[in-house]
Amino acid sequence: MITKPPFEAIVSQHGPMVLRVCRAVLGWADADDAWSETFLAALRAYPDLPADANVEAWLVTVAHRKAIDVTRATARRAVPVAELPEHLAAVQAGPADLDLHSALAALPRKQREAVAYHYLAGLPYADVAAVTGGSTDAARRAAADGIARLRRTYLADGESS
């Protein structure tokens, strides 16, 4: 008979990975809230989780759903600004020197999630597909395309320096 570890051990073991995933998917500003919401929801559901469940994949799934909730809530919130830009291009203009977080944020959602769940959380592509709702091949392709785009971004940035 398999027994489940105490929830505190789950948080200690998987907490840093969940935070990396939340930061990659949402950015630094909303990651802490999503991390907290993930573990609050996981705490409530943990007693019903089968002892032989893949806890890492389960936590990434919960984090994915909380990230969606945070994204939806953020989209509904008004953003105060000191001045309105005259043109939309002024809002979209950003520095050419991108760091990893802004480069990840610039990826399309599917690519960003596939890169975060596979490369940062270490999930196999089958689990990434289960979390994002696609096929294993689509998850593999999205991760490959995302990594290729990140490499192009960094190469282009390094060449312009």
C-alpha positions as CSV (number, residue, x, y, z in Angstrom):
1,M,0.0,0.0,0.0
2,I,1.4,3.4,-1.1
3,T,1.0,6.2,1.4
4,K,1.1,9.8,0.5
5,P,3.7,12.1,2.1
6,P,2.5,15.0,4.2
7,F,1.4,18.1,2.2
8,E,4.2,20.1,3.8
9,A,6.7,17.8,2.1
10,I,5.0,18.3,-1.3
11,V,5.3,22.1,-0.9
12,S,9.0,21.8,0.1
13,Q,9.8,19.4,-2.8
14,H,7.8,21.0,-5.6
15,G,7.3,24.6,-4.5
16,P,10.3,26.1,-6.3
17,M,9.4,24.3,-9.6
18,V,5.8,25.6,-9.3
19,L,7.1,29.2,-8.7
20,R,9.4,28.9,-11.8
21,V,6.5,27.8,-13.9
22,C,4.2,30.6,-12.6
23,R,7.0,33.2,-13.3
24,A,7.5,31.9,-16.8
25,V,3.8,31.8,-17.7
26,L,2.7,35.0,-15.8
27,G,5.8,37.1,-15.2
28,W,7.2,38.2,-11.8
29,A,4.3,40.5,-10.9
30,D,1.6,37.9,-10.7
31,A,3.7,34.7,-10.0
32,D,3.6,34.9,-6.2
33,D,-0.2,35.1,-6.1
34,A,-0.6,32.3,-8.6
35,W,1.8,30.2,-6.5
36,S,-0.2,30.8,-3.3
37,E,-3.5,30.1,-5.1
38,T,-2.0,26.9,-6.5
39,F,-1.0,25.5,-3.2
40,L,-4.2,26.6,-1.5
41,A,-6.2,24.7,-4.1
42,A,-3.8,21.8,-3.9
43,L,-4.2,21.6,-0.2
44,R,-8.0,21.4,-0.5
45,A,-7.7,18.7,-3.1
46,Y,-4.8,16.7,-1.7
47,P,-6.8,14.4,0.5
48,D,-8.7,13.0,-2.6
49,L,-5.5,12.6,-4.7
50,P,-4.7,9.0,-5.3
51,A,-1.5,7.9,-3.5
52,D,0.1,6.8,-6.9
53,A,-0.7,10.0,-8.7
54,N,2.1,12.0,-10.5
55,V,2.2,14.9,-8.0
56,E,4.5,17.0,-10.1
57,A,2.1,16.9,-13.1
58,W,-0.9,17.4,-10.9
59,L,0.7,20.6,-9.4
60,V,1.6,21.9,-12.8
61,T,-2.0,21.3,-13.9
62,V,-3.3,23.2,-10.9
63,A,-0.8,26.0,-11.5
64,H,-1.8,26.2,-15.2
65,R,-5.5,26.7,-14.1
66,K,-4.5,29.3,-11.5
67,A,-2.4,31.1,-14.2
68,I,-5.5,31.2,-16.4
69,D,-7.5,32.7,-13.6
70,V,-4.9,35.3,-12.9
71,T,-4.6,36.2,-16.6
72,R,-8.4,36.6,-16.8
73,A,-8.6,38.7,-13.7
74,T,-5.7,40.9,-15.0
75,A,-7.4,41.4,-18.3
76,R,-10.6,42.6,-16.5
77,R,-8.6,45.1,-14.4
78,A,-8.1,48.7,-15.5
79,V,-4.5,49.8,-15.7
80,P,-3.9,53.4,-14.6
81,V,-1.5,55.4,-16.7
82,A,-0.2,58.9,-16.2
83,E,-0.8,59.9,-19.9
84,L,-2.5,58.3,-22.8
85,P,-0.2,57.6,-25.7
86,E,-1.0,59.3,-29.0
87,H,-0.4,56.1,-31.0
88,L,-0.8,52.5,-30.2
89,A,2.8,52.0,-31.4
90,A,4.0,54.0,-28.5
91,V,2.5,51.4,-26.1
92,Q,3.9,48.5,-27.9
93,A,7.4,49.9,-28.3
94,G,9.9,48.3,-25.9
95,P,13.6,48.0,-25.3
96,A,15.6,46.0,-27.8
97,D,17.6,44.5,-24.9
98,L,15.3,41.7,-23.7
99,D,15.9,39.5,-20.7
100,L,14.6,36.0,-20.3
101,H,11.3,36.9,-18.7
102,S,10.4,39.5,-21.3
103,A,11.5,37.1,-24.0
104,L,9.2,34.4,-22.6
105,A,6.4,36.9,-22.2
106,A,6.8,37.7,-25.9
107,L,6.2,34.1,-27.0
108,P,2.7,33.0,-28.1
109,R,0.8,31.5,-25.2
110,K,1.1,27.8,-26.3
111,Q,4.8,28.2,-26.9
112,R,5.4,30.0,-23.6
113,E,3.4,27.3,-21.7
114,A,5.1,24.4,-23.5
115,V,8.6,25.9,-22.8
116,A,7.7,26.6,-19.1
117,Y,6.1,23.2,-18.4
118,H,8.7,21.1,-20.3
119,Y,12.0,23.0,-19.7
120,L,11.3,24.7,-16.4
121,A,9.0,22.1,-14.7
122,G,10.7,19.1,-16.4
123,L,7.4,17.5,-17.4
124,P,7.5,15.0,-20.3
125,Y,5.7,16.1,-23.5
126,A,2.7,13.8,-22.7
127,D,2.1,15.6,-19.4
128,V,2.5,19.0,-21.1
129,A,-0.1,17.9,-23.6
130,A,-2.4,16.8,-20.8
131,V,-2.0,20.2,-19.0
132,T,-2.4,22.4,-22.1
133,G,-5.1,20.3,-23.8
134,G,-3.3,19.3,-27.0
135,S,-1.5,16.3,-28.4
136,T,2.0,15.2,-27.4
137,D,3.3,16.1,-30.9
138,A,1.7,19.6,-30.6
139,A,3.4,20.1,-27.2
140,R,6.7,19.0,-28.6
141,R,6.3,21.3,-31.6
142,A,5.3,24.3,-29.5
143,A,8.2,23.8,-27.2
144,A,10.7,23.5,-30.1
145,D,9.2,26.5,-31.8
146,G,9.4,28.5,-28.5
147,I,13.0,27.5,-27.9
148,A,14.0,28.4,-31.5
149,R,12.3,31.8,-31.2
150,L,14.1,32.5,-27.9
151,R,17.4,31.5,-29.5
152,R,16.7,33.8,-32.4
153,T,15.8,36.6,-30.0
154,Y,19.0,36.3,-28.1
155,L,21.2,35.8,-31.2
156,A,19.7,38.9,-32.8
157,D,20.1,40.8,-29.5
158,G,23.7,39.7,-29.1
159,E,24.5,40.7,-32.7
160,S,23.1,44.2,-32.3
161,S,25.3,44.9,-29.2
